[in-house]
């Protein structure tokens, strides 16, 4: 064996390896710099338009799709509801009239209302307050899964009806059950990317403020009784406008009572 030639070959191999590693390092650094520049540029545009935001979720999150089924209510379920006259429609919707009205007090939403829901509604601890529909004198709650809301989901919804004296007289309820995660975990888009999507699509106006950002779910596929839900960013503008962005794909979701439209 010619040791001199062998040594030369080893030196060349290690030199090539060193060059490759240096190339990889600079490629990664340049990529990170470009990402930082792009993010900085976007933040500068927000500042130029006087668009404010704060307290965004920053941790990298991995989520899965959910599957669920609409609950078929039974006579045994009806027996659990005391002080109410309960009717079941199409097996999957409860309508109940209270024997005694529940007074809301000065403010429509309160901790007392949450307590009423937990104590008097089937699986009431699975619902969270969403808002008030003034036109129909209705208080809306949506179902939750692991602290994440099912946005605008007619199959996991509680609607409490009140009168002019701010007393709850009746309610309607639907419920999802057998909620399971499926498919592999995927990284969700960062919250700032959801805001960026809304900005470039023209949904963030100058001098507006992003007042809330949270992660939940919306229905991606709905069959007769089975449903598939996907992680979704809920972005609130100026404390009153609700916008939604698919947290996997990045499309803006327009939530309607009939269907979900992607943009």
Residue pairs with C-beta under 8 A, 6 or more apart in sequence:
39 192
42 192
42 196
42 199
45 199
46 52
46 53
46 199
46 204
49 204
49 206
49 207
50 206
50 207
51 199
51 204
51 205
51 206
51 207
51 208
51 209
51 210
52 208
52 209
52 210
53 195
53 209
53 210
53 213
54 210
55 213
56 191
56 192
56 195
56 210
56 213
57 190
57 191
57 213
57 214
57 215
58 190
58 191
60 187
60 190
61 187
61 188
61 215
62 185
62 186
62 187
62 188
63 185
63 186
63 188
63 215
63 231
63 247
63 248
64 181
64 182
64 183
64 184
64 185
64 186
65 181
65 182
65 183
65 220
65 228
65 229
65 230
65 231
66 145
66 179
66 180
66 181
66 182
66 217
66 228
66 229
66 230
67 178
67 179
67 180
67 182
67 226
67 227
67 228
67 229
68 155
68 156
68 176
68 177
68 178
68 179
68 180
68 226
68 227
68 229
69 176
69 177
69 178
69 225
69 226
69 227
70 92
70 155
70 174
70 175
70 176
70 177
70 225
70 226
70 227
71 92
71 174
71 175
71 176
71 177
72 91
72 92
73 88
73 91
73 92
73 93
73 94
73 122
73 175
77 94
77 122
78 86
78 88
80 122
81 96
81 120
81 122
82 120
83 98
83 99
83 100
83 120
84 96
84 97
84 98
84 99
84 120
85 96
85 97
85 99
86 94
86 95
86 96
87 94
87 95
87 96
88 94
88 95
89 95
92 155
92 174
92 225
93 172
93 173
93 174
94 122
94 171
94 172
94 173
94 174
95 170
95 171
95 172
96 170
96 171
96 172
96 173
97 169
97 170
98 120
98 168
98 169
98 170
98 171
101 163
101 165
101 167
101 168
101 169
102 116
102 120
102 167
102 168
103 165
103 166
103 167
104 110
104 113
104 162
104 166
104 167
104 168
105 112
105 166
108 132
108 139
108 162
108 166
109 129
109 132
109 139
113 129
113 139
114 129
116 168
117 124
117 127
117 141
117 158
117 160
118 124
118 125
121 127
121 158
121 171
121 173
122 173
122 175
123 175
124 158
126 143
126 144
126 175
127 141
127 142
127 143
127 144
127 158
128 141
128 142
128 143
128 144
128 149
129 139
129 140
129 141
130 140
130 141
130 142
130 149
131 139
131 140
132 138
132 139
132 140
133 139
133 140
136 161
137 161
137 162
137 163
137 164
138 159
138 160
138 161
138 162
139 159
139 160
139 162
139 168
140 157
140 158
140 159
141 157
141 158
141 159
141 160
142 149
142 150
142 151
142 152
142 153
142 156
142 157
142 158
143 149
143 150
143 153
143 156
143 157
143 158
143 175
143 176
144 150
145 179
145 217
148 214
148 215
148 216
148 217
148 231
149 214
149 216
149 217
149 234
150 156
150 176
150 216
150 217
150 218
150 219
150 229
151 216
151 217
151 218
151 232
151 234
151 244
151 255
152 218
152 255
152 256
152 257
152 260
153 176
153 217
153 218
153 219
153 229
154 174
154 257
155 174
155 175
155 176
155 219
155 222
155 227
156 174
156 175
156 176
157 172
157 173
157 174
158 171
158 172
158 173
158 174
159 171
159 172
159 173
160 168
160 170
160 171
161 168
161 169
161 170
161 171
161 172
162 168
162 169
163 169
176 227
186 248
188 215
188 231
188 233
188 247
188 248
189 233
189 245
189 247
189 248
189 250
191 213
191 233
193 250
194 213
194 233
194 235
194 245
194 247
194 250
195 204
195 210
195 213
195 235
197 245
197 250
197 252
198 204
198 235
198 243
198 245
198 252
201 252
201 263
203 237
203 243
203 252
204 210
204 237
205 237
208 237
208 238
209 237
209 238
209 239
210 235
210 236
210 237
211 236
211 237
211 238
211 239
212 234
212 235
212 236
212 239
213 233
213 234
213 235
213 236
214 233
214 234
215 231
215 232
215 233
215 234
215 247
216 231
216 232
216 234
217 229
217 230
217 231
217 232
218 229
218 230
218 232
218 244
218 246
218 253
218 255
218 260
219 227
219 228
219 229
219 260
220 228
220 229
220 230
220 260
221 227
221 228
222 228
230 246
230 247
230 248
231 246
231 247
231 248
232 244
232 245
232 246
232 247
232 253
233 244
233 245
233 246
233 247
234 242
234 243
234 244
235 242
235 243
235 244
235 245
236 242
236 243
237 243
243 252
244 252
244 253
244 254
244 255
245 251
245 252
245 253
246 252
246 253
246 262
251 262
251 263
252 262
252 263
253 260
253 261
253 262
253 263
254 260
254 261
254 262
254 263
